[in-house]
Amino acid sequence: MAGHDEGRGIPLGTDGAGDEYARAFFPAEPLMDALAATRADGARRRVLLGCAADADVDIDVDRVDGGELVVGLTEPSAMEECDALRRLAHQMAGEADTDALLMILCAEASHQCSATGAAVLRIVTNEAELTAATGSLAIAGGRRFGLPGSLAREVIRTRDVVSVDDFGTERPLSVAAPELAIGPMLLGPLIAHEVIVGIIGVVRGVGGAPFSAIDGRRLRVIGDHAALALWKADLLDQAQAADRAKSRFLATVSHELRTPLTALAGYEELLVDQVIGPMSDNQLDVLERMRSVTQHLAAVIEDVLAFSSLDERRDTVRASEFLAADLVRAAAAVIEPLARQKRLAFVVSIPDEPIRLSSDIDKIRQILINLAANAVKFTEKGEVRLELVKRDHDVYFTVRDTGIGIEPHDIERLFKPFVQLDTGLTRRHGGTGLGLFISRGYAELLGGRIDVESQGGRGSVFSFVLPCEGDSSGWH
């Protein structure tokens, strides 16, 4: 409708050009009474027009007939209702945080029911807590009140919407939060899989229009959608808590294992060096086998510790300057004996021009060792190549092999923790399934990435790409 005349009354028409207005005014009090009654039962009412009165009300006027104003509040169309629910579902689907979901729910309930405030209640034993609250109820957020004698108790009992036209000051919530001024209140259950996961409520101020049956239906529909979203969010919270507990357990156990393993490795060195006394060749051979097993176990423990740090985002970057060629040679010194044991050719390609980097040398070394060790592990004949090359502002550390290869649809699975491709060859070689997960985590922490090119039976190419002048967004 057209604009107000100095905040008084409501214009009933316009000439269409927006320049001249034909206005009529009516008393505010009879109109508001008619609006309240209309909202309650949906019937149309006629209000006699009178002189201008102070009012600031926006309303759709159906028609002016014989000096009378016909007032009618019509329900939103089915399309509008569907759009509102679709918008709510889209908002909830895009938000995994429980607190944010609750605030979205409160805002939508308040909007749909024309309320001054909304809240979601969480049931805690024999009490209810305002877990989330907006509008006039926001000041009571986090408050608890007893269930006996409360409307929340009635909602739990009936598993249906409950409303009052005047909340009063004697109810448990009013006693717990006396600063609230609540008139009408409407509550509805949040039920998911036959379990009440909470209660949603909307309020209006003292003297406000009562909530209608239409409002009750809207609140129930909103509650049905929101209850499932909250149920899923709660399951996600539980899963994340279990995942964090798993990471802490792995880290604790790994630390406990590493201490005695370090001591065991020290004793082995004393025996191999014959500090305690001379050893026979057979004894030295057994000690060498023990050392190999100890080193393998130490590598497994370090992988688990690295996984735990990455999973909980506790890892940091310790940057230093170094020559990329020196780093490649150090990694090659670890991998070359493994390739020689399998009778594989191991080729290292380093450019003549020196490449100086500033990054975490230990993490890059671990990435290269992980990639090259995997290449050796899954190559039965042919060669493994470790290459270093600079292209524009990026340095490429590339590992090529002539091994079993990887199907394109399996590549992304390789980077998930504890996941290995289900092949007999993979199971025969064992492993924790953490190497590539750690490598990608380190690469992203350093501001780089890992590229993969592979086809089943045709070998693989893994490249760790590190910016020279780099993006240090992953640094801490």
TORVEXVEX-356840 format. One record per residue (C-alpha): residue number from 0; residue in one letter; chain; x, y, z. Coordinates in Angstrom, 2 decimals, decimal comma, padded with zeros to 5 digits. Layout:
! residues N
VEXMI    nr   rest   kette         x         y         z
VEXMI   NUM      A       A         X         Y         Z
...
***
This chain:
! residues 476
VEXMI    nr   rest   kette         x         y         z
VEXMI     0      M       A    000,00    000,00    000,00
VEXMI     1      A       A    001,00    003,64   -000,25
VEXMI     2      G       A    003,06    005,41    002,42
VEXMI     3      H       A    001,81    006,80    005,72
VEXMI     4      D       A    000,74    010,40    006,25
VEXMI     5      E       A    003,09    011,54    009,03
VEXMI     6      G       A    002,69    008,17    010,74
VEXMI     7      R       A   -001,09    008,54    011,07
VEXMI     8      G       A   -003,49    005,94    009,75
VEXMI     9      I       A   -003,24    003,94    006,53
VEXMI    10      P       A   -003,81    005,13    002,97
VEXMI    11      L       A   -006,53    003,22    001,15
VEXMI    12      G       A   -005,63    004,12   -002,40
VEXMI    13      T       A   -003,33    005,82   -004,87
VEXMI    14      D       A   -003,73    007,38   -008,27
VEXMI    15      G       A   -001,23    004,88   -009,72
VEXMI    16      A       A    001,41    007,49   -010,44
VEXMI    17      G       A    002,51    007,74   -006,84
VEXMI    18      D       A    002,15    011,54   -006,78
VEXMI    19      E       A   -001,30    012,03   -005,32
VEXMI    20      Y       A   -002,97    009,90   -002,67
VEXMI    21      A       A   -006,59    009,47   -001,75
VEXMI    22      R       A   -006,54    008,59    001,95
VEXMI    23      A       A   -009,08    007,55    004,49
VEXMI    24      F       A   -008,40    007,05    008,18
VEXMI    25      F       A   -009,94    004,93    010,89
VEXMI    26      P       A   -009,65    004,57    014,67
VEXMI    27      A       A   -006,69    002,32    015,57
VEXMI    28      E       A   -008,29    000,53    018,54
VEXMI    29      P       A   -011,33   -000,99    016,76
VEXMI    30      L       A   -009,09   -002,00    013,87
VEXMI    31      M       A   -006,62   -003,77    016,13
VEXMI    32      D       A   -009,45   -005,59    017,90
VEXMI    33      A       A   -010,76   -006,71    014,52
VEXMI    34      L       A   -007,29   -007,83    013,45
VEXMI    35      A       A   -006,82   -009,86    016,65
VEXMI    36      A       A   -010,17   -011,60    016,22
VEXMI    37      T       A   -009,57   -012,20    012,53
VEXMI    38      R       A   -006,18   -013,73    013,20
VEXMI    39      A       A   -007,74   -016,07    015,76
VEXMI    40      D       A   -010,54   -017,55    013,65
VEXMI    41      G       A   -009,81   -016,46    010,06
VEXMI    42      A       A   -013,24   -014,81    009,56
VEXMI    43      R       A   -013,66   -011,45    007,80
VEXMI    44      R       A   -014,93   -008,44    009,72
VEXMI    45      R       A   -016,22   -004,96    008,86
VEXMI    46      V       A   -014,90   -001,88    010,60
VEXMI    47      L       A   -016,67    001,49    010,38
VEXMI    48      L       A   -014,32    004,22    009,18
VEXMI    49      G       A   -013,89    007,17    011,50
VEXMI    50      C       A   -011,67    010,19    011,98
VEXMI    51      A       A   -007,92    010,05    011,83
VEXMI    52      A       A   -006,20    008,51    014,84
VEXMI    53      D       A   -002,60    007,97    015,80
VEXMI    54      A       A   -001,62    004,64    014,38
VEXMI    55      D       A    001,23    003,02    012,55
VEXMI    56      V       A   -000,24   -000,16    011,13
VEXMI    57      D       A    000,32   -001,93    007,81
VEXMI    58      I       A   -002,54   -004,08    006,57
VEXMI    59      D       A   -003,96   -005,29    003,28
VEXMI    60      V       A   -007,41   -003,74    002,82
VEXMI    61      D       A   -009,83   -005,87    000,81
VEXMI    62      R       A   -012,24   -003,07   -000,09
VEXMI    63      V       A   -014,04   -000,02    001,17
VEXMI    64      D       A   -017,79   -000,57    000,91
VEXMI    65      G       A   -020,38    002,02    001,95
VEXMI    66      G       A   -018,04    003,76    004,36
VEXMI    67      E       A   -016,96    000,51    005,98
VEXMI    68      L       A   -013,52   -001,11    005,88
VEXMI    69      V       A   -013,55   -004,85    005,16
VEXMI    70      V       A   -010,63   -006,46    007,00
VEXMI    71      G       A   -009,52   -009,98    006,23
VEXMI    72      L       A   -006,31   -011,86    006,97
VEXMI    73      T       A   -005,87   -014,61    004,43
VEXMI    74      E       A   -003,60   -017,61    004,91
VEXMI    75      P       A   -000,51   -017,80    002,72
VEXMI    76      S       A   -000,97   -019,86   -000,40
VEXMI    77      A       A    000,22   -023,43   -000,55
VEXMI    78      M       A    003,04   -022,26   -002,80
VEXMI    79      E       A    004,16   -019,70   -000,21
VEXMI    80      E       A    004,07   -022,33    002,52
VEXMI    81      C       A    006,13   -024,70    000,37
VEXMI    82      D       A    008,63   -021,95   -000,39
VEXMI    83      A       A    009,01   -021,19    003,31
VEXMI    84      L       A    009,58   -024,84    004,18
VEXMI    85      R       A    011,98   -025,25    001,27
VEXMI    86      R       A    013,95   -022,23    002,46
VEXMI    87      L       A    014,06   -023,63    006,00
VEXMI    88      A       A    015,17   -027,07    004,79
VEXMI    89      H       A    017,91   -025,48    002,64
VEXMI    90      Q       A    019,18   -023,41    005,58
VEXMI    91      M       A    019,28   -026,42    007,90
VEXMI    92      A       A    020,91   -028,68    005,31
VEXMI    93      G       A    023,71   -026,17    004,85
VEXMI    94      E       A    024,52   -025,94    008,55
VEXMI    95      A       A    026,10   -028,74    010,61
VEXMI    96      D       A    026,72   -026,75    013,80
VEXMI    97      T       A    023,98   -027,50    016,33
VEXMI    98      D       A    023,95   -024,02    017,89
VEXMI    99      A       A    023,58   -022,37    014,49
VEXMI   100      L       A    020,79   -024,80    013,56
VEXMI   101      L       A    018,88   -023,86    016,70
VEXMI   102      M       A    019,17   -020,14    015,95
VEXMI   103      I       A    017,92   -020,69    012,40
VEXMI   104      L       A    015,01   -022,66    013,80
VEXMI   105      C       A    014,11   -019,93    016,32
VEXMI   106      A       A    014,28   -017,18    013,71
VEXMI   107      E       A    012,06   -019,06    011,27
VEXMI   108      A       A    009,50   -020,00    013,92
VEXMI   109      S       A    009,32   -016,40    015,11
VEXMI   110      H       A    008,86   -015,17    011,55
VEXMI   111      Q       A    006,24   -017,74    010,53
VEXMI   112      C       A    004,14   -017,21    013,69
VEXMI   113      S       A    004,52   -013,41    013,81
VEXMI   114      A       A    006,04   -013,71    017,29
VEXMI   115      T       A    008,20   -011,33    019,28
VEXMI   116      G       A    010,52   -014,09    020,49
VEXMI   117      A       A    011,29   -017,78    020,10
VEXMI   118      A       A    013,30   -020,42    021,94
VEXMI   119      V       A    014,29   -024,06    021,81
VEXMI   120      L       A    014,15   -025,93    025,10
VEXMI   121      R       A    016,34   -028,87    026,00
VEXMI   122      I       A    015,03   -031,30    028,58
VEXMI   123      V       A    017,54   -032,05    031,33
VEXMI   124      T       A    016,20   -034,61    033,83
VEXMI   125      N       A    013,37   -032,73    035,57
VEXMI   126      E       A    014,27   -029,32    034,17
VEXMI   127      A       A    014,09   -027,47    030,87
VEXMI   128      E       A    016,85   -025,19    029,56
VEXMI   129      L       A    016,52   -022,42    026,97
VEXMI   130      T       A    019,32   -023,73    024,75
VEXMI   131      A       A    018,71   -021,12    022,06
VEXMI   132      A       A    016,59   -017,97    022,23
VEXMI   133      T       A    015,91   -014,98    019,99
VEXMI   134      G       A    013,94   -011,75    020,19
VEXMI   135      S       A    012,27   -010,98    023,49
VEXMI   136      L       A    013,37   -014,35    024,90
VEXMI   137      A       A    017,07   -013,81    024,15
VEXMI   138      I       A    017,72   -012,35    027,62
VEXMI   139      A       A    016,71   -015,69    029,14
VEXMI   140      G       A    019,05   -017,80    026,99
VEXMI   141      G       A    020,72   -020,53    029,05
VEXMI   142      R       A    018,20   -020,25    031,94
VEXMI   143      R       A    016,75   -023,38    033,47
VEXMI   144      F       A    013,38   -023,91    035,11
VEXMI   145      G       A    011,57   -026,83    036,69
VEXMI   146      L       A    009,21   -028,93    034,59
VEXMI   147      P       A    006,48   -029,42    037,25
VEXMI   148      G       A    003,65   -026,97    036,57
VEXMI   149      S       A    005,17   -025,78    033,27
VEXMI   150      L       A    003,73   -025,75    029,77
VEXMI   151      A       A    006,77   -027,75    028,69
VEXMI   152      R       A    005,58   -030,62    030,88
VEXMI   153      E       A    002,20   -030,47    029,11
VEXMI   154      V       A    003,91   -030,64    025,71
VEXMI   155      I       A    005,86   -033,72    026,81
VEXMI   156      R       A    002,68   -035,34    028,12
VEXMI   157      T       A    000,49   -034,64    025,09
VEXMI   158      R       A    003,27   -034,72    022,43
VEXMI   159      D       A    001,35   -031,91    020,75
VEXMI   160      V       A    001,28   -028,11    020,56
VEXMI   161      V       A    000,12   -026,28    023,68
VEXMI   162      S       A   -000,81   -022,60    023,94
VEXMI   163      V       A   -002,01   -020,02    026,45
VEXMI   164      D       A   -003,37   -016,53    025,81
VEXMI   165      D       A   -001,76   -015,05    028,91
VEXMI   166      F       A    001,38   -016,70    030,26
VEXMI   167      G       A    001,25   -014,86    033,59
VEXMI   168      T       A    003,96   -014,46    036,21
VEXMI   169      E       A    003,51   -017,57    038,35
VEXMI   170      R       A    004,83   -020,21    035,98
VEXMI   171      P       A    008,29   -021,76    036,51
VEXMI   172      L       A    009,85   -019,85    033,57
VEXMI   173      S       A    008,56   -016,50    034,88
VEXMI   174      V       A    009,99   -017,31    038,30
VEXMI   175      A       A    013,39   -018,27    036,78
VEXMI   176      A       A    013,42   -015,21    034,47
VEXMI   177      P       A    011,21   -012,51    036,05
VEXMI   178      E       A    012,46   -009,88    033,61
VEXMI   179      L       A    010,48   -011,55    030,81
VEXMI   180      A       A    007,14   -009,98    029,89
VEXMI   181      I       A    005,23   -012,75    028,13
VEXMI   182      G       A    001,64   -012,62    026,97
VEXMI   183      P       A    000,53   -015,41    024,62
VEXMI   184      M       A    002,81   -018,46    024,34
VEXMI   185      L       A    002,78   -021,38    021,90
VEXMI   186      L       A    004,91   -024,51    022,42
VEXMI   187      G       A    005,42   -027,55    020,22
VEXMI   188      P       A    007,45   -030,78    020,51
VEXMI   189      L       A    010,49   -031,65    018,41
VEXMI   190      I       A    010,00   -035,36    017,74
VEXMI   191      A       A    012,46   -037,51    015,78
VEXMI   192      H       A    012,10   -041,28    015,55
VEXMI   193      E       A    009,37   -041,16    018,22
VEXMI   194      V       A    011,75   -039,45    020,66
VEXMI   195      I       A    011,21   -035,89    021,93
VEXMI   196      V       A    014,56   -034,23    021,28
VEXMI   197      G       A    013,42   -030,80    022,46
VEXMI   198      I       A    010,63   -028,24    022,54
VEXMI   199      I       A    010,19   -025,12    020,44
VEXMI   200      G       A    008,24   -022,12    021,67
VEXMI   201      V       A    007,15   -018,70    020,39
VEXMI   202      V       A    005,78   -015,78    022,40
VEXMI   203      R       A    004,16   -012,37    022,00
VEXMI   204      G       A    004,24   -009,45    024,37
VEXMI   205      V       A    001,76   -008,81    027,16
VEXMI   206      G       A   -001,59   -007,89    025,62
VEXMI   207      G       A   -000,62   -009,33    022,24
VEXMI   208      A       A   -003,02   -011,24    020,03
VEXMI   209      P       A   -003,40   -014,93    020,95
VEXMI   210      F       A   -001,82   -017,53    018,71
VEXMI   211      S       A   -004,25   -019,16    016,32
VEXMI   212      A       A   -004,73   -022,74    015,23
VEXMI   213      I       A   -002,93   -021,76    012,01
VEXMI   214      D       A    000,10   -020,71    014,04
VEXMI   215      G       A    000,01   -024,03    015,85
VEXMI   216      R       A    000,06   -025,97    012,59
VEXMI   217      R       A    002,95   -023,88    011,28
VEXMI   218      L       A    004,95   -024,42    014,45
VEXMI   219      R       A    004,32   -028,17    014,31
VEXMI   220      V       A    005,48   -028,40    010,70
VEXMI   221      I       A    008,60   -026,36    011,44
VEXMI   222      G       A    009,26   -028,58    014,46
VEXMI   223      D       A    008,93   -031,77    012,39
VEXMI   224      H       A    011,53   -030,56    009,90
VEXMI   225      A       A    013,85   -029,22    012,56
VEXMI   226      A       A    013,68   -032,31    014,80
VEXMI   227      L       A    015,22   -034,51    012,12
VEXMI   228      A       A    017,94   -031,93    011,46
VEXMI   229      L       A    018,74   -031,75    015,17
VEXMI   230      W       A    018,74   -035,54    015,42
VEXMI   231      K       A    021,30   -035,75    012,61
VEXMI   232      A       A    023,36   -032,93    014,13
VEXMI   233      D       A    023,41   -034,78    017,45
VEXMI   234      L       A    024,56   -037,97    015,73
VEXMI   235      L       A    027,29   -035,98    013,99
VEXMI   236      D       A    028,40   -034,48    017,32
VEXMI   237      Q       A    028,58   -037,97    018,82
VEXMI   238      A       A    030,57   -039,29    015,86
VEXMI   239      Q       A    033,00   -036,37    016,02
VEXMI   240      A       A    033,43   -036,84    019,76
VEXMI   241      A       A    034,15   -040,54    019,22
VEXMI   242      D       A    036,62   -039,66    016,46
VEXMI   243      R       A    038,43   -037,22    018,75
VEXMI   244      A       A    038,54   -039,84    021,49
VEXMI   245      K       A    040,01   -042,31    018,99
VEXMI   246      S       A    042,72   -039,85    017,98
VEXMI   247      R       A    043,62   -039,11    021,60
VEXMI   248      F       A    043,76   -042,84    022,37
VEXMI   249      L       A    046,02   -043,54    019,39
VEXMI   250      A       A    048,31   -040,67    020,31
VEXMI   251      T       A    048,53   -041,78    023,95
VEXMI   252      V       A    049,23   -045,42    023,10
VEXMI   253      S       A    051,80   -044,43    020,47
VEXMI   254      H       A    053,66   -042,23    022,93
VEXMI   255      E       A    053,66   -045,04    025,48
VEXMI   256      L       A    055,01   -047,49    022,90
VEXMI   257      R       A    057,67   -045,15    021,57
VEXMI   258      T       A    059,48   -044,80    024,90
VEXMI   259      P       A    060,30   -048,49    025,47
VEXMI   260      L       A    060,91   -048,95    021,73
VEXMI   261      T       A    063,59   -046,24    021,83
VEXMI   262      A       A    065,28   -048,04    024,72
VEXMI   263      L       A    065,09   -051,36    022,85
VEXMI   264      A       A    066,72   -049,80    019,79
VEXMI   265      G       A    069,51   -048,48    022,01
VEXMI   266      Y       A    070,21   -051,93    023,46
VEXMI   267      E       A    070,28   -053,39    019,94
VEXMI   268      E       A    072,94   -050,87    018,91
VEXMI   269      L       A    075,06   -051,78    021,92
VEXMI   270      L       A    074,86   -055,47    020,99
VEXMI   271      V       A    075,56   -054,87    017,29
VEXMI   272      D       A    078,55   -052,67    018,13
VEXMI   273      Q       A    079,71   -055,49    020,47
VEXMI   274      V       A    080,17   -053,05    023,32
VEXMI   275      I       A    078,96   -055,64    025,82
VEXMI   276      G       A    081,00   -058,45    024,30
VEXMI   277      P       A    081,86   -060,24    021,04
VEXMI   278      M       A    078,96   -061,65    018,96
VEXMI   279      S       A    078,98   -064,51    016,46
VEXMI   280      D       A    077,89   -064,02    012,86
VEXMI   281      N       A    074,60   -065,85    013,53
VEXMI   282      Q       A    073,92   -063,62    016,51
VEXMI   283      L       A    074,67   -060,49    014,50
VEXMI   284      D       A    072,31   -061,72    011,77
VEXMI   285      V       A    069,51   -062,12    014,34
VEXMI   286      L       A    070,22   -058,65    015,72
VEXMI   287      E       A    070,02   -057,19    012,21
VEXMI   288      R       A    066,61   -058,78    011,75
VEXMI   289      M       A    065,55   -057,38    015,13
VEXMI   290      R       A    066,72   -053,92    014,07
VEXMI   291      S       A    064,67   -054,12    010,86
VEXMI   292      V       A    061,53   -055,07    012,80
VEXMI   293      T       A    062,18   -052,35    015,38
VEXMI   294      Q       A    062,60   -049,73    012,66
VEXMI   295      H       A    059,36   -050,86    011,02
VEXMI   296      L       A    057,49   -050,63    014,31
VEXMI   297      A       A    058,98   -047,18    014,97
VEXMI   298      A       A    057,79   -046,03    011,52
VEXMI   299      V       A    054,26   -047,27    012,26
VEXMI   300      I       A    054,23   -045,40    015,58
VEXMI   301      E       A    055,47   -042,20    013,93
VEXMI   302      D       A    052,72   -042,51    011,30
VEXMI   303      V       A    050,05   -042,82    013,99
VEXMI   304      L       A    051,44   -039,83    015,88
VEXMI   305      A       A    051,53   -037,77    012,67
VEXMI   306      F       A    047,95   -038,80    011,87
VEXMI   307      S       A    046,77   -037,76    015,34
VEXMI   308      S       A    048,45   -034,36    015,04
VEXMI   309      L       A    046,95   -033,70    011,62
VEXMI   310      D       A    043,53   -034,99    012,61
VEXMI   311      E       A    043,38   -032,65    015,60
VEXMI   312      R       A    045,04   -029,78    013,69
VEXMI   313      R       A    047,90   -029,61    016,19
VEXMI   314      D       A    050,73   -029,84    013,69
VEXMI   315      T       A    052,92   -026,82    012,97
VEXMI   316      V       A    055,40   -025,74    010,31
VEXMI   317      R       A    059,05   -025,23    011,30
VEXMI   318      A       A    060,57   -023,44    008,34
VEXMI   319      S       A    064,25   -023,30    007,43
VEXMI   320      E       A    066,25   -022,62    004,26
VEXMI   321      F       A    067,74   -025,52    002,31
VEXMI   322      L       A    068,67   -026,72   -001,16
VEXMI   323      A       A    066,00   -028,89   -002,76
VEXMI   324      A       A    068,65   -031,18   -004,32
VEXMI   325      D       A    070,11   -032,01   -000,90
VEXMI   326      L       A    066,65   -032,98    000,34
VEXMI   327      V       A    066,03   -035,25   -002,67
VEXMI   328      R       A    069,38   -037,01   -002,14
VEXMI   329      A       A    068,58   -037,57    001,54
VEXMI   330      A       A    065,24   -039,16    000,66
VEXMI   331      A       A    066,86   -041,25   -002,07
VEXMI   332      A       A    069,37   -042,63    000,42
VEXMI   333      V       A    066,47   -044,12    002,39
VEXMI   334      I       A    064,62   -045,54   -000,62
VEXMI   335      E       A    067,50   -046,89   -002,72
VEXMI   336      P       A    068,18   -049,94   -000,48
VEXMI   337      L       A    064,47   -050,87   -000,64
VEXMI   338      A       A    064,54   -050,75   -004,45
VEXMI   339      R       A    067,76   -052,75   -004,56
VEXMI   340      Q       A    066,20   -055,52   -002,45
VEXMI   341      K       A    063,45   -055,88   -005,07
VEXMI   342      R       A    065,94   -055,65   -007,97
VEXMI   343      L       A    064,34   -052,44   -009,23
VEXMI   344      A       A    066,19   -049,67   -011,02
VEXMI   345      F       A    066,13   -046,52   -008,90
VEXMI   346      V       A    066,84   -043,30   -010,81
VEXMI   347      V       A    067,29   -039,83   -009,32
VEXMI   348      S       A    067,04   -036,79   -011,61
VEXMI   349      I       A    068,21   -033,41   -010,27
VEXMI   350      P       A    068,66   -030,21   -012,35
VEXMI   351      D       A    072,01   -028,45   -012,52
VEXMI   352      E       A    070,55   -025,14   -011,40
VEXMI   353      P       A    070,28   -025,00   -007,59
VEXMI   354      I       A    066,81   -024,54   -006,14
VEXMI   355      R       A    066,67   -022,89   -002,72
VEXMI   356      L       A    063,54   -023,27   -000,61
VEXMI   357      S       A    062,29   -022,03    002,73
VEXMI   358      S       A    059,91   -024,54    004,27
VEXMI   359      D       A    059,70   -027,44    006,73
VEXMI   360      I       A    062,45   -029,77    005,52
VEXMI   361      D       A    061,41   -032,67    007,78
VEXMI   362      K       A    057,84   -032,70    006,48
VEXMI   363      I       A    058,94   -032,51    002,85
VEXMI   364      R       A    061,40   -035,36    003,42
VEXMI   365      Q       A    058,59   -037,44    004,93
VEXMI   366      I       A    056,35   -036,72    001,94
VEXMI   367      L       A    059,04   -037,83   -000,52
VEXMI   368      I       A    059,88   -040,98    001,47
VEXMI   369      N       A    056,18   -041,90    001,69
VEXMI   370      L       A    055,61   -041,43   -002,04
VEXMI   371      A       A    058,80   -043,22   -003,10
VEXMI   372      A       A    058,36   -046,09   -000,63
VEXMI   373      N       A    054,83   -046,68   -001,97
VEXMI   374      A       A    056,20   -046,72   -005,51
VEXMI   375      V       A    058,77   -049,38   -004,58
VEXMI   376      K       A    056,22   -051,39   -002,61
VEXMI   377      F       A    053,78   -051,70   -005,52
VEXMI   378      T       A    056,30   -052,14   -008,34
VEXMI   379      E       A    057,40   -055,69   -009,12
VEXMI   380      K       A    059,61   -054,98   -012,12
VEXMI   381      G       A    060,95   -051,99   -013,99
VEXMI   382      E       A    062,03   -048,81   -012,26
VEXMI   383      V       A    061,18   -046,04   -009,83
VEXMI   384      R       A    062,25   -042,48   -010,62
VEXMI   385      L       A    062,58   -039,56   -008,20
VEXMI   386      E       A    062,69   -036,26   -010,11
VEXMI   387      L       A    063,15   -032,61   -009,14
VEXMI   388      V       A    062,15   -029,81   -011,52
VEXMI   389      K       A    061,18   -026,14   -011,28
VEXMI   390      R       A    058,35   -024,76   -013,42
VEXMI   391      D       A    057,58   -021,07   -013,20
VEXMI   392      H       A    057,03   -020,40   -009,49
VEXMI   393      D       A    056,49   -024,03   -008,47
VEXMI   394      V       A    058,87   -026,83   -007,54
VEXMI   395      Y       A    057,80   -030,36   -008,51
VEXMI   396      F       A    059,05   -033,38   -006,55
VEXMI   397      T       A    057,84   -036,26   -008,74
VEXMI   398      V       A    057,89   -040,03   -008,19
VEXMI   399      R       A    057,28   -042,24   -011,24
VEXMI   400      D       A    056,95   -046,01   -011,22
VEXMI   401      T       A    056,13   -048,91   -013,54
VEXMI   402      G       A    053,99   -050,68   -010,96
VEXMI   403      I       A    050,42   -051,95   -010,76
VEXMI   404      G       A    048,85   -048,52   -011,25
VEXMI   405      I       A    045,56   -047,22   -009,89
VEXMI   406      E       A    042,16   -046,97   -011,50
VEXMI   407      P       A    041,03   -043,30   -011,76
VEXMI   408      H       A    037,94   -043,85   -009,59
VEXMI   409      D       A    040,14   -045,24   -006,79
VEXMI   410      I       A    042,62   -042,36   -006,62
VEXMI   411      E       A    040,72   -040,20   -004,10
VEXMI   412      R       A    040,22   -043,18   -001,77
VEXMI   413      L       A    043,98   -043,51   -001,42
VEXMI   414      F       A    044,16   -040,29    000,59
VEXMI   415      K       A    041,65   -041,34    003,24
VEXMI   416      P       A    043,12   -042,51    006,58
VEXMI   417      F       A    043,42   -046,26    007,18
VEXMI   418      V       A    042,13   -046,99    003,66
VEXMI   419      Q       A    043,87   -049,32    001,23
VEXMI   420      L       A    042,69   -050,55   -002,13
VEXMI   421      D       A    041,24   -054,03   -001,88
VEXMI   422      T       A    043,77   -056,02   -003,88
VEXMI   423      G       A    045,71   -059,11   -002,98
VEXMI   424      L       A    048,95   -057,24   -003,69
VEXMI   425      T       A    048,02   -054,48   -001,23
VEXMI   426      R       A    047,18   -056,94    001,52
VEXMI   427      R       A    050,39   -058,87    000,88
VEXMI   428      H       A    052,48   -055,74    001,43
VEXMI   429      G       A    050,52   -054,56    004,47
VEXMI   430      G       A    050,85   -051,07    005,87
VEXMI   431      T       A    048,72   -048,76    007,98
VEXMI   432      G       A    047,08   -046,89    005,11
VEXMI   433      L       A    048,24   -043,57    006,59
VEXMI   434      G       A    051,18   -042,64    004,35
VEXMI   435      L       A    049,23   -040,79    001,64
VEXMI   436      F       A    046,85   -039,20    004,14
VEXMI   437      I       A    049,84   -037,79    006,03
VEXMI   438      S       A    051,54   -036,73    002,80
VEXMI   439      R       A    048,51   -034,77    001,61
VEXMI   440      G       A    048,03   -033,24    005,06
VEXMI   441      Y       A    051,65   -032,09    005,17
VEXMI   442      A       A    051,46   -030,80    001,58
VEXMI   443      E       A    048,41   -028,65    002,36
VEXMI   444      L       A    049,99   -027,45    005,60
VEXMI   445      L       A    052,99   -026,26    003,58
VEXMI   446      G       A    050,79   -024,48    001,04
VEXMI   447      G       A    051,32   -027,12   -001,67
VEXMI   448      R       A    049,43   -030,04   -003,15
VEXMI   449      I       A    049,84   -033,61   -004,40
VEXMI   450      D       A    048,90   -034,45   -008,00
VEXMI   451      V       A    048,29   -038,02   -009,20
VEXMI   452      E       A    048,29   -039,52   -012,69
VEXMI   453      S       A    047,70   -043,25   -012,99
VEXMI   454      Q       A    045,93   -046,06   -014,81
VEXMI   455      G       A    045,52   -049,66   -013,78
VEXMI   456      G       A    048,50   -051,77   -014,90
VEXMI   457      R       A    050,40   -048,79   -016,34
VEXMI   458      G       A    052,24   -047,34   -013,39
VEXMI   459      S       A    051,69   -044,13   -011,44
VEXMI   460      V       A    053,03   -040,59   -011,19
VEXMI   461      F       A    052,78   -038,77   -007,83
VEXMI   462      S       A    053,94   -035,14   -007,71
VEXMI   463      F       A    054,35   -032,97   -004,65
VEXMI   464      V       A    054,02   -029,39   -005,90
VEXMI   465      L       A    055,39   -026,64   -003,65
VEXMI   466      P       A    055,23   -022,91   -004,47
VEXMI   467      C       A    058,64   -021,27   -004,38
VEXMI   468      E       A    057,43   -017,90   -003,15
VEXMI   469      G       A    054,71   -019,28   -001,63
VEXMI   470      D       A    051,43   -019,32   -000,24
VEXMI   471      S       A    052,07   -019,47    003,46
VEXMI   472      S       A    048,38   -019,64    004,38
VEXMI   473      G       A    048,91   -023,08    005,86
VEXMI   474      W       A    051,75   -021,94    008,12
VEXMI   475      H       A    051,24   -021,58    011,87
***
